[in-house]
Amino acid sequence: MAKIHCLPDLKDVEINETELILEALREADIPITYVCGGNAQCSTCRILVVEGIENCTPPTSREQALTKNLGFPANIRLSCQTGVTGDVVVRRLVIDNEDIDIVESQLSSGSIGEEKAAAVMFVAIRGGADFDEVRFPYDVIYTMSRYFRRMNQIVTEYGGKTTSYMGNRFVALFDGDMGEAEAINRSVWAGVEMVRAIKEINNHFQTLSYQPLRLSIGVHFGSVLKVAIANQPNPAKEANTNAVLGATVILANLIESANRELGTTLLVSNTVFNQIKNQAVMGKTTSLRISAKLGEMPVYEITQMQGLSPKKLEQSVELTKSLPKQMLSFMQKFSSAWGKKK
């Protein structure tokens, strides 16, 4: 008989060739979850095959359909559909009720998240307007609404997607599925247009006696981890958002922050610059220290792009109408609270 070493339980379980992993673990009193009754409909019995994937039986058609929908890698299997022909080491992935809620949200969105290549853009505002943010919250709402709306439009027009907002900063991704050169090209053209757009916005603010906003942009290309996160309290009905993680995100953040010291607006990594150097008008350049282990990385100021801009993507009515729902919700709450003050 073959043997299953089960984690995190640290138990060895014997299994014969006619049994499924789910059945063997249940007989050994290991608390394996299977909400759908073992019919390959919920994926709560998912396991990570740490060792011995070659000893697992091929995925059934039911398992193939579900795992394709969720984007599972080859070493995540459904224990209700998988048998073994030799020893394996597996790890249970759904341990408690919170894990079940996460699985439910993944099923509703059709994603568990993924690792992929992308151009990552960090955008921030340096400085601010000359109004009291406590006494005049409407001015904050008006200024940030106009700013975020225009920046989000530009990202969308060039094929990117804004993934998160953090105070006066946001992150945008240009998916590497369109090709590395295309993703990089679109991200830099978008950055150049943002710089032009902020001048127009500041001209408008000047008529309202607001101080100008100073833009700061950093762009890097590499691998990112997109983690699907369900909006609460109703993950089954509300759209999921993504957290974007990884070294590429950290580096894009560091590049953006370097604008402060250099007095620049748009900085890109050497990976990005190597792709667009024939079109780019370069300003300042310097080396950015990353860490003791990674050393330094060249960064380049881009002041202009030459040649033809990549064709802007058509925008849906929903995208051109407004900011993402999270930002609108924030502004509505802020505005309501301000209106109640006496």
C-alpha positions as a LaTeX table, in Angstrom:
\begin{tabular}{lrrr}
\hline
Residue & $x$ (\AA) & $y$ (\AA) & $z$ (\AA) \\
\hline
Met1 & 0.00 & 0.00 & 0.00 \\
Ala2 & 1.05 & 3.58 & $-0.66$ \\
Lys3 & 1.45 & 6.14 & 2.12 \\
Ile4 & 0.19 & 9.71 & 2.45 \\
His5 & 2.10 & 12.01 & 4.77 \\
Cys6 & $-0.46$ & 14.72 & 5.63 \\
Leu7 & 0.43 & 18.27 & 6.65 \\
Pro8 & $-0.09$ & 20.23 & 8.85 \\
Asp9 & $-1.32$ & 17.18 & 10.80 \\
Leu10 & 2.05 & 15.35 & 10.63 \\
Lys11 & 0.23 & 12.02 & 10.21 \\
Asp12 & 0.97 & 9.07 & 7.92 \\
Val13 & $-2.03$ & 7.44 & 6.29 \\
Glu14 & $-2.08$ & 4.23 & 4.25 \\
Ile15 & $-4.05$ & 4.22 & 1.01 \\
Asn16 & $-4.75$ & 1.49 & $-1.54$ \\
Glu17 & $-4.98$ & 2.01 & $-5.29$ \\
Thr18 & $-8.78$ & 1.96 & $-5.33$ \\
Glu19 & $-9.19$ & 4.74 & $-2.77$ \\
Leu20 & $-9.28$ & 8.48 & $-3.22$ \\
Ile21 & $-7.17$ & 10.73 & $-0.98$ \\
Leu22 & $-10.34$ & 12.22 & 0.56 \\
Glu23 & $-11.59$ & 8.79 & 1.58 \\
Ala24 & $-8.25$ & 7.77 & 3.08 \\
Leu25 & $-7.94$ & 10.95 & 5.13 \\
Arg26 & $-11.50$ & 10.65 & 6.43 \\
Glu27 & $-10.92$ & 7.05 & 7.52 \\
Ala28 & $-7.85$ & 8.23 & 9.42 \\
Asp29 & $-9.94$ & 10.89 & 11.22 \\
Ile30 & $-8.07$ & 13.76 & 9.60 \\
Pro31 & $-10.47$ & 16.75 & 9.41 \\
Ile32 & $-10.59$ & 17.21 & 5.67 \\
Thr33 & $-13.27$ & 19.63 & 4.41 \\
Tyr34 & $-15.62$ & 18.66 & 1.55 \\
Val35 & $-18.64$ & 20.95 & 1.48 \\
Cys36 & $-20.11$ & 19.58 & $-1.78$ \\
Gly37 & $-19.91$ & 15.97 & $-0.60$ \\
Gly38 & $-16.92$ & 15.07 & $-2.73$ \\
Asn39 & $-18.43$ & 15.90 & $-6.14$ \\
Ala40 & $-15.79$ & 18.33 & $-7.43$ \\
Gln41 & $-18.14$ & 21.30 & $-7.14$ \\
Cys42 & $-16.68$ & 23.37 & $-4.29$ \\
Ser43 & $-12.88$ & 22.78 & $-4.16$ \\
Thr44 & $-12.87$ & 22.89 & $-0.32$ \\
Cys45 & $-11.08$ & 19.52 & $-0.31$ \\
Arg46 & $-8.14$ & 21.05 & $-2.19$ \\
Ile47 & $-4.66$ & 19.85 & $-1.24$ \\
Leu48 & $-1.16$ & 20.91 & $-2.16$ \\
Val49 & 0.94 & 17.99 & $-3.33$ \\
Val50 & 4.31 & 18.83 & $-1.75$ \\
Glu51 & 6.06 & 15.66 & $-2.95$ \\
Gly52 & 5.08 & 12.82 & $-5.27$ \\
Ile53 & 2.91 & 14.60 & $-7.83$ \\
Glu54 & 4.02 & 11.95 & $-10.32$ \\
Asn55 & 2.34 & 9.34 & $-8.09$ \\
Cys56 & $-1.08$ & 11.01 & $-8.32$ \\
Thr57 & $-3.73$ & 9.83 & $-10.75$ \\
Pro58 & $-4.55$ & 12.19 & $-13.66$ \\
Pro59 & $-7.25$ & 14.83 & $-13.03$ \\
Thr60 & $-10.79$ & 13.74 & $-13.87$ \\
Ser61 & $-12.88$ & 15.81 & $-16.28$ \\
Arg62 & $-14.77$ & 17.32 & $-13.31$ \\
Glu63 & $-11.53$ & 18.32 & $-11.63$ \\
Gln64 & $-10.15$ & 19.75 & $-14.86$ \\
Ala65 & $-13.21$ & 21.95 & $-15.31$ \\
Leu66 & $-13.09$ & 23.37 & $-11.77$ \\
Thr67 & $-9.34$ & 23.85 & $-11.57$ \\
Lys68 & $-9.28$ & 25.54 & $-14.98$ \\
Asn69 & $-11.93$ & 27.98 & $-13.82$ \\
Leu70 & $-9.97$ & 28.82 & $-10.67$ \\
Gly71 & $-6.54$ & 28.76 & $-12.29$ \\
Phe72 & $-5.00$ & 26.13 & $-9.98$ \\
Pro73 & $-1.36$ & 25.19 & $-10.64$ \\
Ala74 & $-0.67$ & 21.52 & $-11.36$ \\
Asn75 & 0.33 & 20.69 & $-7.77$ \\
Ile76 & $-3.00$ & 21.75 & $-6.26$ \\
Arg77 & $-5.44$ & 18.86 & $-6.55$ \\
Leu78 & $-8.93$ & 17.98 & $-5.38$ \\
Ser79 & $-8.63$ & 15.16 & $-2.86$ \\
Cys80 & $-12.13$ & 13.93 & $-3.80$ \\
Gln81 & $-10.93$ & 13.20 & $-7.34$ \\
Thr82 & $-7.34$ & 12.08 & $-6.78$ \\
Gly83 & $-5.91$ & 8.66 & $-6.10$ \\
Val84 & $-2.26$ & 7.65 & $-5.72$ \\
Thr85 & 0.00 & 4.93 & $-7.05$ \\
Gly86 & 2.90 & 5.64 & $-4.70$ \\
Asp87 & 3.91 & 7.67 & $-1.64$ \\
Val88 & 2.96 & 11.36 & $-1.50$ \\
Val89 & 3.26 & 14.31 & 0.87 \\
Val90 & 0.21 & 16.58 & 0.86 \\
Arg91 & $-0.93$ & 19.66 & 2.75 \\
Arg92 & $-4.58$ & 20.42 & 3.52 \\
Leu93 & $-5.38$ & 23.94 & 2.30 \\
Val94 & $-8.83$ & 24.52 & 3.78 \\
Ile95 & $-8.50$ & 24.31 & 7.54 \\
Asp96 & $-11.37$ & 26.28 & 9.11 \\
Asn97 & $-14.56$ & 28.25 & 8.41 \\
Glu98 & $-12.65$ & 31.34 & 7.36 \\
Asp99 & $-10.88$ & 29.28 & 4.70 \\
Ile100 & $-14.28$ & 28.07 & 3.49 \\
Asp101 & $-15.43$ & 31.69 & 3.15 \\
Ile102 & $-12.33$ & 32.45 & 1.09 \\
Val103 & $-13.03$ & 29.48 & $-1.18$ \\
Glu104 & $-16.61$ & 30.69 & $-1.64$ \\
Ser105 & $-15.40$ & 34.10 & $-2.74$ \\
Gln106 & $-12.90$ & 32.50 & $-5.12$ \\
Leu107 & $-15.66$ & 30.45 & $-6.71$ \\
Ser108 & $-17.84$ & 33.54 & $-7.12$ \\
Ser109 & $-15.04$ & 35.48 & $-8.84$ \\
Gly110 & $-13.49$ & 32.54 & $-10.67$ \\
Ser111 & $-10.00$ & 33.29 & $-9.36$ \\
Ile112 & $-7.63$ & 32.43 & $-6.52$ \\
Gly113 & $-5.16$ & 35.02 & $-7.69$ \\
Glu114 & $-2.11$ & 34.47 & $-9.85$ \\
Glu115 & 1.51 & 35.26 & $-10.53$ \\
Lys116 & 2.11 & 37.14 & $-13.75$ \\
Ala117 & 4.32 & 39.69 & $-15.45$ \\
Ala118 & 3.19 & 43.32 & $-15.52$ \\
Ala119 & 4.35 & 46.90 & $-15.75$ \\
Val120 & 3.69 & 48.38 & $-12.30$ \\
Met121 & 3.10 & 52.12 & $-11.96$ \\
Phe122 & 3.17 & 53.94 & $-8.62$ \\
Val123 & 1.63 & 57.41 & $-8.73$ \\
Ala124 & 1.68 & 59.92 & $-5.86$ \\
Ile125 & 1.02 & 63.57 & $-5.17$ \\
Arg126 & 3.83 & 65.60 & $-3.67$ \\
Gly127 & 2.68 & 68.63 & $-1.74$ \\
Gly128 & $-0.96$ & 69.70 & $-1.61$ \\
Ala129 & $-3.42$ & 72.57 & $-1.85$ \\
Asp130 & $-3.53$ & 75.61 & 0.38 \\
Phe131 & $-6.78$ & 74.88 & 2.18 \\
Asp132 & $-7.51$ & 73.59 & 5.67 \\
Glu133 & $-8.44$ & 69.90 & 5.22 \\
Val134 & $-10.29$ & 69.87 & 8.53 \\
Arg135 & $-12.35$ & 73.02 & 8.06 \\
Phe136 & $-12.97$ & 72.65 & 4.33 \\
Pro137 & $-13.42$ & 68.96 & 3.48 \\
Tyr138 & $-15.42$ & 69.80 & 0.36 \\
Asp139 & $-12.27$ & 71.31 & $-1.16$ \\
Val140 & $-10.45$ & 68.04 & $-0.54$ \\
Ile141 & $-13.29$ & 66.10 & $-2.14$ \\
Tyr142 & $-13.42$ & 68.37 & $-5.18$ \\
Thr143 & $-9.66$ & 68.41 & $-5.76$ \\
Met144 & $-9.10$ & 64.67 & $-5.30$ \\
Ser145 & $-12.20$ & 63.76 & $-7.31$ \\
Arg146 & $-10.96$ & 65.71 & $-10.30$ \\
Tyr147 & $-7.41$ & 64.41 & $-9.94$ \\
Phe148 & $-8.24$ & 60.70 & $-9.45$ \\
Arg149 & $-10.90$ & 60.71 & $-12.14$ \\
Arg150 & $-8.50$ & 62.06 & $-14.77$ \\
Met151 & $-5.62$ & 59.79 & $-13.78$ \\
Asn152 & $-7.90$ & 56.74 & $-13.81$ \\
Gln153 & $-9.15$ & 57.67 & $-17.28$ \\
Ile154 & $-5.59$ & 57.82 & $-18.62$ \\
Val155 & $-4.66$ & 54.46 & $-17.11$ \\
Thr156 & $-7.75$ & 52.89 & $-18.65$ \\
Glu157 & $-7.26$ & 54.51 & $-22.05$ \\
Tyr158 & $-3.79$ & 52.99 & $-22.32$ \\
Gly159 & $-4.93$ & 49.49 & $-21.37$ \\
Gly160 & $-3.99$ & 49.53 & $-17.69$ \\
Lys161 & $-6.01$ & 48.98 & $-14.56$ \\
Thr162 & $-5.91$ & 50.85 & $-11.27$ \\
Thr163 & $-5.64$ & 48.23 & $-8.52$ \\
Ser164 & $-5.50$ & 50.18 & $-5.26$ \\
Tyr165 & $-5.64$ & 53.62 & $-3.66$ \\
Met166 & $-3.61$ & 54.59 & $-0.58$ \\
Gly167 & $-4.33$ & 58.14 & 0.53 \\
Asn168 & $-2.90$ & 60.37 & $-2.19$ \\
Arg169 & $-1.23$ & 57.43 & $-3.98$ \\
Phe170 & $-2.42$ & 54.70 & $-6.29$ \\
Val171 & $-1.04$ & 51.67 & $-8.12$ \\
Ala172 & $-1.81$ & 50.74 & $-11.73$ \\
Leu173 & $-0.95$ & 47.56 & $-13.65$ \\
Phe174 & $-0.35$ & 47.11 & $-17.36$ \\
Asp175 & $-0.79$ & 43.39 & $-17.92$ \\
Gly176 & 2.16 & 41.50 & $-19.36$ \\
Asp177 & $-0.28$ & 39.30 & $-21.30$ \\
Met178 & $-0.26$ & 41.99 & $-23.99$ \\
Gly179 & 3.51 & 41.39 & $-24.30$ \\
Glu180 & 6.36 & 42.88 & $-22.28$ \\
Ala181 & 7.24 & 45.55 & $-24.85$ \\
Glu182 & 3.59 & 46.58 & $-25.28$ \\
Ala183 & 2.87 & 46.71 & $-21.54$ \\
Ile184 & 5.98 & 48.83 & $-20.91$ \\
Asn185 & 5.30 & 51.11 & $-23.86$ \\
Arg186 & 1.71 & 51.76 & $-22.79$ \\
Ser187 & 2.67 & 52.38 & $-19.16$ \\
Val188 & 5.29 & 55.01 & $-20.06$ \\
Trp189 & 3.04 & 56.75 & $-22.58$ \\
Ala190 & 0.36 & 56.82 & $-19.88$ \\
Gly191 & 2.85 & 58.37 & $-17.45$ \\
Val192 & 3.81 & 61.07 & $-19.95$ \\
Glu193 & 0.13 & 61.89 & $-20.53$ \\
Met194 & $-0.44$ & 62.08 & $-16.77$ \\
Val195 & 2.30 & 64.69 & $-16.53$ \\
Arg196 & 0.61 & 66.69 & $-19.29$ \\
Ala197 & $-2.81$ & 66.26 & $-17.67$ \\
Ile198 & $-1.66$ & 67.47 & $-14.25$ \\
Lys199 & $-0.60$ & 70.75 & $-15.87$ \\
Glu200 & $-4.14$ & 71.20 & $-17.21$ \\
Ile201 & $-5.61$ & 70.31 & $-13.81$ \\
Asn202 & $-3.31$ & 72.81 & $-12.10$ \\
Asn203 & $-4.33$ & 75.54 & $-14.54$ \\
His204 & $-7.92$ & 74.93 & $-13.48$ \\
Phe205 & $-6.98$ & 74.90 & $-9.79$ \\
Gln206 & $-5.20$ & 78.22 & $-10.22$ \\
Thr207 & $-8.49$ & 79.84 & $-11.21$ \\
Leu208 & $-9.87$ & 78.61 & $-7.86$ \\
Ser209 & $-6.83$ & 79.94 & $-5.94$ \\
Tyr210 & $-5.56$ & 76.44 & $-5.09$ \\
Gln211 & $-1.86$ & 75.67 & $-5.06$ \\
Pro212 & $-0.74$ & 73.26 & $-7.81$ \\
Leu213 & $-0.35$ & 69.52 & $-7.28$ \\
Arg214 & 3.04 & 67.98 & $-8.00$ \\
Leu215 & 2.97 & 64.52 & $-9.55$ \\
Ser216 & 5.42 & 61.70 & $-8.84$ \\
Ile217 & 5.47 & 58.50 & $-10.94$ \\
Gly218 & 7.62 & 55.34 & $-10.84$ \\
Val219 & 7.43 & 52.45 & $-13.33$ \\
His220 & 9.01 & 48.99 & $-13.23$ \\
Phe221 & 8.31 & 45.72 & $-15.05$ \\
Gly222 & 8.49 & 42.23 & $-13.59$ \\
Ser223 & 6.59 & 39.44 & $-11.88$ \\
Val224 & 3.75 & 40.31 & $-9.49$ \\
Leu225 & 1.43 & 38.29 & $-7.27$ \\
Lys226 & $-2.25$ & 39.18 & $-7.60$ \\
Val227 & $-4.22$ & 37.95 & $-4.58$ \\
Ala228 & $-8.01$ & 37.90 & $-4.96$ \\
Ile229 & $-9.68$ & 39.44 & $-1.90$ \\
Ala230 & $-13.42$ & 39.25 & $-1.37$ \\
Asn231 & $-15.31$ & 42.37 & $-0.38$ \\
Gln232 & $-17.19$ & 41.79 & 2.83 \\
Pro233 & $-19.74$ & 41.08 & 4.16 \\
Asn234 & $-21.22$ & 39.49 & 1.04 \\
Pro235 & $-18.45$ & 37.95 & $-1.08$ \\
Ala236 & $-20.92$ & 36.04 & $-3.25$ \\
Lys237 & $-22.60$ & 39.21 & $-4.55$ \\
Glu238 & $-19.91$ & 41.89 & $-4.52$ \\
Ala239 & $-17.00$ & 42.15 & $-6.93$ \\
Asn240 & $-13.59$ & 41.02 & $-5.75$ \\
Thr241 & $-10.54$ & 43.26 & $-5.65$ \\
Asn242 & $-6.89$ & 42.28 & $-5.92$ \\
Ala243 & $-3.94$ & 42.93 & $-3.67$ \\
Val244 & $-0.73$ & 43.22 & $-5.71$ \\
Leu245 & 2.44 & 41.98 & $-4.05$ \\
Gly246 & 6.03 & 41.12 & $-4.83$ \\
Ala247 & 9.48 & 42.59 & $-5.44$ \\
Thr248 & 8.34 & 44.39 & $-8.61$ \\
Val249 & 5.77 & 46.36 & $-6.62$ \\
Ile250 & 8.35 & 47.26 & $-3.96$ \\
Leu251 & 10.82 & 48.45 & $-6.60$ \\
Ala252 & 8.19 & 50.56 & $-8.39$ \\
Asn253 & 7.43 & 52.17 & $-5.03$ \\
Leu254 & 11.12 & 52.92 & $-4.41$ \\
Ile255 & 11.50 & 54.38 & $-7.89$ \\
Glu256 & 8.52 & 56.68 & $-7.37$ \\
Ser257 & 9.93 & 57.83 & $-4.02$ \\
Ala258 & 13.27 & 58.72 & $-5.68$ \\
Asn259 & 11.55 & 61.58 & $-7.52$ \\
Arg260 & 11.57 & 63.62 & $-4.33$ \\
Glu261 & 15.37 & 63.66 & $-4.06$ \\
Leu262 & 16.00 & 64.11 & $-7.80$ \\
Gly263 & 13.35 & 66.76 & $-8.31$ \\
Thr264 & 11.87 & 64.72 & $-11.15$ \\
Thr265 & 8.32 & 63.63 & $-12.03$ \\
Leu266 & 8.52 & 60.39 & $-14.05$ \\
Leu267 & 11.23 & 57.81 & $-13.30$ \\
Val268 & 11.55 & 54.32 & $-14.80$ \\
Ser269 & 13.77 & 51.34 & $-14.09$ \\
Asn270 & 16.50 & 50.13 & $-16.43$ \\
Thr271 & 14.23 & 47.22 & $-17.44$ \\
Val272 & 11.62 & 49.69 & $-18.63$ \\
Phe273 & 14.11 & 52.11 & $-20.19$ \\
Asn274 & 15.76 & 49.41 & $-22.29$ \\
Gln275 & 12.43 & 48.78 & $-23.99$ \\
Ile276 & 11.55 & 52.41 & $-24.79$ \\
Lys277 & 14.95 & 54.10 & $-25.15$ \\
Asn278 & 14.52 & 54.59 & $-28.90$ \\
Gln279 & 11.36 & 56.62 & $-28.30$ \\
Ala280 & 12.12 & 58.24 & $-24.97$ \\
Val281 & 13.55 & 61.67 & $-24.29$ \\
Met282 & 15.69 & 61.14 & $-21.21$ \\
Gly283 & 16.37 & 63.72 & $-18.54$ \\
Lys284 & 18.27 & 62.94 & $-15.36$ \\
Thr285 & 19.66 & 59.51 & $-14.51$ \\
Thr286 & 21.01 & 58.07 & $-11.29$ \\
Ser287 & 21.53 & 54.80 & $-9.45$ \\
Leu288 & 19.01 & 53.79 & $-6.83$ \\
Arg289 & 20.31 & 51.65 & $-3.98$ \\
Ile290 & 17.94 & 48.72 & $-3.49$ \\
Ser291 & 19.55 & 46.71 & $-0.70$ \\
Ala292 & 22.90 & 45.32 & 0.44 \\
Lys293 & 22.13 & 42.08 & $-1.38$ \\
Leu294 & 20.73 & 43.53 & $-4.63$ \\
Gly295 & 23.00 & 46.55 & $-4.81$ \\
Glu296 & 22.09 & 49.48 & $-7.05$ \\
Met297 & 19.76 & 49.85 & $-10.03$ \\
Pro298 & 19.89 & 52.61 & $-12.66$ \\
Val299 & 16.77 & 54.76 & $-12.97$ \\
Tyr300 & 15.96 & 57.22 & $-15.74$ \\
Glu301 & 13.84 & 60.34 & $-15.94$ \\
Ile302 & 11.50 & 60.36 & $-18.94$ \\
Thr303 & 10.42 & 63.83 & $-20.08$ \\
Gln304 & 8.78 & 62.95 & $-23.38$ \\
Met305 & 7.96 & 60.07 & $-25.75$ \\
Gln306 & 8.54 & 60.45 & $-29.49$ \\
Gly307 & 6.71 & 58.83 & $-32.39$ \\
Leu308 & 3.19 & 57.45 & $-32.45$ \\
Ser309 & 1.35 & 56.91 & $-29.20$ \\
Pro310 & $-0.15$ & 53.42 & $-28.84$ \\
Lys311 & $-3.81$ & 53.42 & $-29.80$ \\
Lys312 & $-5.94$ & 54.21 & $-26.80$ \\
Leu313 & $-8.45$ & 51.56 & $-25.84$ \\
Glu314 & $-12.12$ & 52.41 & $-26.03$ \\
Gln315 & $-13.63$ & 53.09 & $-22.64$ \\
Ser316 & $-16.93$ & 51.75 & $-21.43$ \\
Val317 & $-19.57$ & 54.19 & $-20.22$ \\
Glu318 & $-19.02$ & 52.90 & $-16.68$ \\
Leu319 & $-15.31$ & 53.69 & $-16.73$ \\
Thr320 & $-15.64$ & 57.17 & $-18.19$ \\
Lys321 & $-18.47$ & 58.14 & $-15.90$ \\
Ser322 & $-16.86$ & 57.79 & $-12.52$ \\
Leu323 & $-14.15$ & 56.70 & $-10.17$ \\
Pro324 & $-14.07$ & 53.16 & $-8.81$ \\
Lys325 & $-16.92$ & 52.46 & $-6.41$ \\
Gln326 & $-14.62$ & 52.44 & $-3.37$ \\
Met327 & $-13.51$ & 56.01 & $-4.02$ \\
Leu328 & $-17.05$ & 57.23 & $-4.73$ \\
Ser329 & $-18.29$ & 55.61 & $-1.55$ \\
Phe330 & $-15.56$ & 57.36 & 0.43 \\
Met331 & $-16.34$ & 60.74 & $-1.07$ \\
Gln332 & $-20.08$ & 60.37 & $-0.49$ \\
Lys333 & $-19.54$ & 59.52 & 3.17 \\
Phe334 & $-17.08$ & 62.39 & 3.56 \\
Ser335 & $-19.43$ & 64.83 & 1.88 \\
Ser336 & $-22.38$ & 63.70 & 4.01 \\
Ala337 & $-20.40$ & 64.10 & 7.22 \\
Trp338 & $-19.28$ & 67.59 & 6.15 \\
Gly339 & $-22.83$ & 68.62 & 5.31 \\
Lys340 & $-24.01$ & 67.76 & 8.81 \\
Lys341 & $-21.48$ & 70.03 & 10.52 \\
Lys342 & $-22.77$ & 73.28 & 11.93 \\
\hline
\end{tabular}
